[in-house]
């Protein structure tokens, strides 16, 4: 697959860039929901991709608009700083309240951080500057995003994406994980 990353958006004037038959165009708009990439301005796509703008609700909104591929640093960047995405919102595991918490970071997750370690241990690693803490938190966030997209794909196949979207956004808005 040959992809063309064009900062700004997907405009018709870019369709023949360099005469190369691109198989995908990348939408680099700051927010797919704010109209900066109006549908009438977008070229016909084989595969729609998006870079940046990667909170879980951004991802779900982009899927609703037909985006297939994502490239974003947010899951790993937030993980390195102790912010873990969960079904119930963002868990700031560096917080003092998790100093002695024996619970897994996210009881619904099957990643190595959640199946083998506690919130207290992850907090300890991150506060100590241990690379393992950043790695585990990043792996957790990547697994969360992968699971989110797997569930979105299943909901699309079953014809229930709108219900999935509403329920997931409600769950994530409920508060700290």
Secondary structure, DSSP 4 states (H G I P E B T S, - for coil): --EEEESS---GGGTTGGG---SEEEE--S-TTTTTT-GGGSPP-SEEEEES--SHHHHHHHHHTT--EEE-SHHHHHHHTTEEEETTEEEETTSGGGTT--S-S-TT--SHHHHH--HHHHHHHHHTT-HHHHHHHHHHHHHHHHHHHHHHHHHHHHT-HHHHHHHHHHHHHT---
